[in-house]
Amino acid sequence: MKKFTLALAIFLSSFFFSLGLSAAAGAPCGNYLSSDGSTKGECEEAYINPKDKASLQRGAQIYMNYCLGCHSLKYARYKRVSEDLEIPLDMFQANLIFGDQKMGDLIQIGMDSKEAKQWFGNTPPDLTLEAGLRGADWIYTYLTSFYIDDSRPLGVNNKVYENVGMPHVLIDMQGIQRSVCKQIPLIASNGGLKQDPLSGELLTGEKCGFLEVDNNSGELNPEEFAQAMLDLTNFLAYMTDPMKVERESIGTYTLLYLFVFTMLSYLLYREFKKDLH
Ligand code: HEC
């Protein structure tokens, strides 16, 4: 009994310790301010679905057109992507492969990493495993958080990745996004909204750092842009874990098999037990 209590104590303390660790990881999304201003540094949740082939196809299209110039996917091959995403080979070859690359090639780029470091201050990293490193929420929030900042060499900055070296390559699609200040309701010490004690009117204060896109400055409206970035994030998440859907379905079958096997073993056990009496 003592041993059991000890084991339980160790288990519980390591569980709470790991919870504490993940909470202590702090603000993963830098200076990103949620749209209501209530949280800073928390990433937006990216609701992506690895089974949504249409979304993955749209994501691949954006990637090949806007990102592959700088970021390779050097642990993946074109052919595998075209098969997994169910894009017919000839269509893939005609629209998504540039230069003299072949279907069987790894998805590499021609940019010289030393030169890239000179141009951008940092080498654009390979993104095959990016979703495993940063998580989908981080990537999605990062892609939607570029804003105009004239003090930076490229004229843009990013809320998630302060002073980033990457240009805002999707500015035509998104439009001109700025970091703005807004009047928002003040929060009282009891957690409610602060009111003027005499008139009962809500008190507001200025808070800065909200992201706002200039009206009609981009090819897509904000909802369409958010969807496009979800598709792109979905594609990068697929890149990191191309087996995810298959793995999960194998898991279901395995559990089902184990369940049936347990039932059969139990019946066998009952048969054996009969002979003992
Ligand atoms: C003109 C070159 C260029 C293009 C095009 C480009 N990037 Fe980048 N990207 C960079 C550079 C340079 C960095 C490194 C920035 C730094 O570390 O300061 C970077 C960094 C990133 C990071 C963060 C990597 C990390 O974890 O540190 C992500 C994610 C990313 N890019 C995604 C994309 C996506 C998605 C696209 C296509 C929409 C794209 N990039 C297009 C140059 C580019």
Boltz pocket constraint, residues with backbone or C-beta under 6 A from the ligand:
constraints:
  - pocket:
      binder: B
      contacts: [[A, 62], [A, 63], [A, 66], [A, 67], [A, 68], [A, 69], [A, 70], [A, 71], [A, 116], [A, 120], [A, 121], [A, 122], [A, 123], [A, 124], [A, 125], [A, 127], [A, 130], [A, 134], [A, 139], [A, 142], [A, 143], [A, 163], [A, 164], [A, 165], [A, 166], [A, 167], [A, 169], [A, 170], [A, 232]]
      max_distance: 6.0
